[in-house]
Amino acid sequence: MIDFRYDTQLLIEGEDLSEDDIRDYILEHFQGDCLLVVGDEELIKLHFHTNYPWQILEYCATLGEIYDIVVEDMDRQARGLQG
């Protein structure tokens, strides 16, 4: 069994975005692993494994427009199922 079930990925488009601030906030407020936050002041790519992807989406939506959202169930993938 995996600790964090959902692979959550998205792009954030906004103004004055900070990779460090976003990374620090997520680490402080959300449980998960494999966090990746890369980009610049206008576009950030985020990748995070968590059991509560909707919380990540809600937070990121406060930073700017979110799109290219992917939430994959890694437990389901590990069992060889699609979707």
C-alpha positions as CSV (number, residue, x, y, z in Angstrom):
1,M,0.0,0.0,0.0
2,I,1.3,3.4,-0.8
3,D,1.2,6.3,1.8
4,F,-0.1,8.9,-0.6
5,R,-2.6,7.8,-3.2
6,Y,-3.0,10.6,-5.6
7,D,-0.4,12.0,-8.0
8,T,-1.5,15.6,-8.4
9,Q,-0.1,17.8,-11.2
10,L,-1.1,21.2,-12.5
11,L,0.1,24.5,-13.9
12,I,-0.5,27.9,-12.1
13,E,-0.5,31.0,-14.2
14,G,-0.3,34.3,-12.3
15,E,1.8,37.3,-11.2
16,D,4.6,37.4,-8.7
17,L,4.5,33.7,-8.1
18,S,7.3,32.3,-5.9
19,E,8.5,28.7,-6.1
20,D,10.0,28.9,-2.6
21,D,6.8,30.4,-1.1
22,I,4.5,27.8,-2.7
23,R,6.8,24.9,-1.8
24,D,7.1,26.1,1.9
25,Y,3.4,26.6,2.2
26,I,2.6,23.2,0.9
27,L,5.1,21.5,3.1
28,E,3.8,23.3,6.1
29,H,0.1,22.8,5.5
30,F,-0.4,19.6,3.6
31,Q,0.6,15.9,4.0
32,G,2.3,14.3,1.0
33,D,5.6,13.6,-0.7
34,C,7.5,13.9,-4.0
35,L,6.8,17.7,-4.1
36,L,8.1,19.5,-7.1
37,V,7.5,23.2,-7.7
38,V,9.3,24.8,-10.7
39,G,8.8,27.8,-12.8
40,D,9.0,31.5,-12.7
41,E,7.0,34.5,-11.5
42,E,4.3,34.0,-14.1
43,L,4.0,30.2,-14.5
44,I,4.6,27.3,-12.0
45,K,4.5,23.6,-12.6
46,L,3.4,21.7,-9.5
47,H,3.7,17.9,-8.8
48,F,2.7,16.4,-5.4
49,H,1.6,13.0,-4.0
50,T,-1.2,13.4,-1.5
51,N,-4.4,11.8,-0.2
52,Y,-6.3,15.1,-0.5
53,P,-5.7,16.5,-4.0
54,W,-8.7,18.8,-3.8
55,Q,-7.0,20.8,-1.0
56,I,-4.0,21.4,-3.2
57,L,-6.3,22.5,-6.0
58,E,-8.1,24.9,-3.7
59,Y,-4.8,26.4,-2.5
60,C,-3.3,26.8,-5.9
61,A,-6.5,28.4,-7.2
62,T,-5.9,31.2,-4.7
63,L,-2.5,32.0,-6.4
64,G,-3.7,32.3,-10.0
65,E,-5.4,30.4,-12.8
66,I,-4.9,26.7,-12.6
67,Y,-5.0,24.4,-15.7
68,D,-3.6,21.2,-17.2
69,I,-4.8,19.5,-14.0
70,V,-4.1,15.8,-13.7
71,V,-5.0,13.7,-10.6
72,E,-4.1,10.1,-11.0
73,D,-4.9,7.3,-8.5
74,M,-1.6,5.6,-8.0
75,D,-3.1,2.8,-6.0
76,R,-5.4,1.9,-8.9
77,Q,-2.4,2.1,-11.3
78,A,-0.4,-0.2,-9.0
79,R,-3.2,-2.8,-9.2
80,G,-3.0,-2.7,-13.0
81,L,-6.4,-0.9,-13.5
82,Q,-6.9,2.1,-15.7
83,G,-8.5,5.4,-14.8
